């Protein structure tokens, strides 16, 4: 173990085993030290954070949603004095921030304490920015100060990590685990990878957040006045997102679309299955999206058949529903079905995914 190999890893609470498998695929000596929460893991990667982050910047993992280094461990009391204590002590203990780049403090409180994340963010941000410090930007920071307040049950930090040489007592011990990193090294610029969107007037379903997050994570720019195909469209959440972005949408689903789409001339609703539409002299499209609830391999077969309908510059997004068991073999089979038709441009389990992942596909021809 080295003092720069301790990190906090976040993932979907149902994908801990898959996230650890991904970590060990890059860092074979990685060890799980503690589960700080169902979706937050404290690990010793066995390699420096910077080296792991550089690897995952080139090839992002699917199931690991966010990671951050642990460079300082500060014992806490759980009382209202903790935020002021951290604001006073952490700025000097952490690696210095680059003053020309924006920053954000991302705090999470994962144990019983007399304060919330906002109570930590405000004084610590003020202490770090100061008169000549870096500018604060909570929405798009270049660098991030991560502070996780959690109860440590078994892990004993290396003395090099402990703030001021303090010791952690026996039993359940409350501590702040803090570190500084570039936002691009964290896999997500949002704390814990928890990308939240405000609910909009006219929103049809929460599934819209999945599409919005996917477009952002994969850096997808929608074409001007593009033509899109939404497979399994009902009740129409993804269709609404595409229409708001100026796309003309063909929505395929035997079920009804939400009444709010009924008078939209930019939506053509065909009440049939995806299989039937494929046999009915279909059109060509810039975009194909698929959020159908079906076996991952069956959905992949549908998408592989639809690849011929994409323009050469086109792309596709699909969600892949994973079973409760044998998830890795099913995912491998799904990829094998898609590869002859598509290049896999991205694959992530997003914050708004549940027991599924989202794939970004580009036609091979």
N, C-alpha and C positions, 0 to 999 in steps of 0.2 A: 504493500500500500504506500502511496505517496500522498502528501497533503493536498495535491492539486487533482486528485482522482475522485474525490467525493462529490457526488452530484445528486440533484433531485430530478426525478423523471416522472412525468405525468402521462396517463393513458386512460382509455375508457376502463371503467371499473370491471368490465367483463373480459378484458383482454390483457390482464396482467401477465399471464403466462406467455402470450405471444409477444408482448413488449420486451420481456426479459430475454426471450429467445432471439429477438432482433438485436438487443444489446450484446448478447454473447456471441452473435455472429460477427460482430466487429471487434469486441473486446472479450476474448475467450476466458479471461480470468475474472470477469465481473462477478460481484457478489452482492446479493440483496442484504442490506443491513437491517432495515426496518420498513414496515408499511406505515407511513405517517397518516394515511387515510386510504380508503378503498381504491382511490385512483392516483395516489401520490406515493412514490417509492423513494426511499433513501438508499443509494447504491454506492459501492466502491467499484468504479469502472476498471480499475487496474491499469489505467492509462490516463494521461492528462486530459482534462476537459477540452482544451483547445484542439487536441488531436482528434478526439471523438467528434467534436462539432464540425471540424473541417471535413471529415469523412461524410457526415450526414448532410452537409451543405451540398456536396456533389451528388449524393444519392440518398434522398430523404427516406427515413423508415416509413412503414405503413402504420404501425400501431403505436409507436411512441409519438405523443402529441407535442410534448414540450420538455425541455431540459434546461437546467440552470446549475451553475457551480456553487459549491459550499466552500467559502473561503474563511468564514468567521462563524464561530458558534458562541452565542451569548446566553448564559443562564438567566432565566426570567423568574419573576415572582407571581405573574398572572394578575397583578393589581394595576390600578390606573397610573402608576408611576412608570410602568415599563416603556410606553412610547417616548416619554421625555428622556429616559435613560438611553434608549437606542439612538435617538436623535443626537444625543451628546457624545456617545462613544463610537458609533459605527463609522462616521465619516473619516476618522483618523485610522481606524482599524482596517477598513476595506482598501483595495487597490484604488488609486486616484482615478476619477473620471476625466475624460478628455473634455476640456472646457469649450472646445469649438463644436461639439456634437451634442444634440439634444438627448435628454434622459428622462426616464420615468421610474418611479418606485412602484414595484408590484408586490404587495403584501397579501399574505393569506394567513388566517388564524384557524388552525386545525385542531385546537384544543379549547377547553373551558378557560376563558380569560375575561377580564373586566373591560375589554375593548374590542373594537372591530377593525377590519383592515384600513378603513378610512382614518381611524385614529392614529395609525402608524404612518400611513402615507403622507399626511399633511405636515407634521413636524419634521419628518426625515427629509422630505423634499425641500422644505425651506432651509434646513441645515446644509444640504448638499449644494443647493444652488447659490445661496448667499449673494454677496454683491458682485463677485467676479467668477462665480461658478457657471456651469453649463446651463443652457436654457431648458426649462421643463416642457415636455411635450408628452402628454399621457396617451395620445391616440397613435402617434407614429414615432416612437423614440428610436434613436440610433443606438443607444446604450441603455441597459436596464440594471437596476438594483433590485434583486430579488430578496425578499425577507419572508421566511416561512416560520411561523410560531407553532410548534408542535410538541407533543409529549414524547420524550424518548424513554423507551422501556429498557432496552438492553445495550444499545450502542454507546460506547465510550469514546468520545472524540480524541484524536491525537492532540497532545498539549499545544502543538503549533497552531491549531485551529481555535483554541479557547480564548475568548476575549479577556485580556488583562491577566492571563494566567489563572483565572478562576476555575474552580472545580465543580463538576456536577455531582449532586448527592446521590444517594441510593434510591431505588424504587423508580416510580414514574417521575420524570424530571421535565419541566417545561423549559424550552430553549428556543432562541431565534437562530435560524440557520440562514446566513446571508452570503450573497456573492454579487459580483459585478461581471457583466458580460455584454457583448454586442447582441442586439436584438436578432440579427441574422443567424447567430450561433445558437439561438434558443429554439429553433424550428418554428416558432410563432412569436410575434411581437405582443401577443396578449398573454397576461399572466396565466400560467397553467395551460395555455393553449385554449382558454375558454373564450371564444369569440362570441360575443352577444350582439344581437341586433334588436333595435327598438321595434315593437309591434306597430305596424302601419294601419291607418284607416283603409278599409277595403281588403285587408289581408284575408286570404281564403283558408290557409292552413299553416301550421308550424313547419310543414315540409319545405316551405319557401326558404327558410333559413338554411337548409341543406344546400340548396342551389346557390344562394348568395355567398355562402362560405366557400363552396367549391370554386366559384368564379374568382374569388379573391385569393385563395390559397394557391391555385394553379396559374394565377396571373393571366386569366383569359380575358381578352378584349372582344366584345361582341361586335359583329359586323354592322355597318350602317344599313338599315332596312333589309336585314337578312331574312332568309326563309328557314323556319325551324319546324322540326317534327317532334312532338311530345308523345311518347308511347306510354300507354297506361295513364293517361292524363288526369282522369277524374280524381278529386273534384275540381282540379284546375289550378293549384297553387303554382306549379312550375310554369304553366302557360301564362299566368298573370305576371310572373317575374320577367319572362321573355317579352311579353307585350309592353311592359313598362320600359324595356330597353329598346323598343322600336322594332322588334322582330315580328314577322307575319307567321302565325303558328297554325299548323295542322295538328289538331288534338285527336289522338286515336284512343277510344275507350268505349266499350259497350254501355257503360254507365253514364249518368248525367253529369254535366259540368255545373259548377256553381252559377246561380242565376245572374250574378254580377258580370259574367262573361257573355251572357246571351245576346246582348245588343252590340257586341264588339265586332265590327266588320273585319278586323284583322285576325279573327279566330275562325277557323273552319273545323267544326267538330264532326268527325265521322264515327258513328256508333257501330264500331266493329272491333274485332280483335286485331292485334298486331300481325298475326299470321294471315288473316284474311286481307288486310290492306296490302300486304306484300304481293298478293296474287291479283291485285286489282289495278294494274297499270299505274303504279305509284309515281310520284314526282321525284325530283332531285332536291337536295337540301344542303344548306350551309351548316346546319346544326341538327343533331339528333340527341335527344335526352330520354332517359329511361329510368323511372323510379318504380317499376312494377314489383309487386309482391309475389315473387315466385322463386323457385329453386335457383340458386346462383348459376348452375350449369345450363339450365333451361333458358334463363335470361341471356346468358352469354351466347347461346346458339341463335337466339332471336337477333341479338346485336350483330353477330357475325354475318347473318343473312342480309342485314340492312346496310352493311358497309358499302355495298355497290350503289346505294342511293346518295352517298355523300359526294359532293364536289371534291376535287383533289385538294382544295384549300380548306375543306371542312373539318369538323371535329365532332366528337361525341362525348357525352357524360352519362355514366350509369352508376346506380347504386347496386351493390352486390350483397344480398342478404346471406349472412353466415349462419350455419346451423349451430345448435348448442354444443355438439360434439363433432370431432373430426374436422375442425375448421380449416386447419392447414392443408390437408389433402384436398378438400373441396375447393379451396382457393387456388391451389396448384392446378387442378383440373380446369377451373374456370379460366385461368390465364392461358392454358394450353389450347382451349377452344377459341379464344379471342386472337391469339398471336398470328395465325395465318392471314387474318383480315385487317388487323390493326397493329400499330406501334403503341405500346403502353407509355404515354407521355407523363403519367402521374398516377399514384395510388396512395390514398391516405384514409385513415379512419378519423374523420373530422369530429369536432366537438358536438355538432348537431347530428352526427350519425349515432345510432344506438348499436344494435347487433348487426352492423353492416359496414362496408367501406365504400368509398366513392372512387371511380376510375375515370381518368381523362384519356381519351383515345383519339388517335389520328389514323386515317385510312392509309394502308400500305402502298397502294398504287401511286 
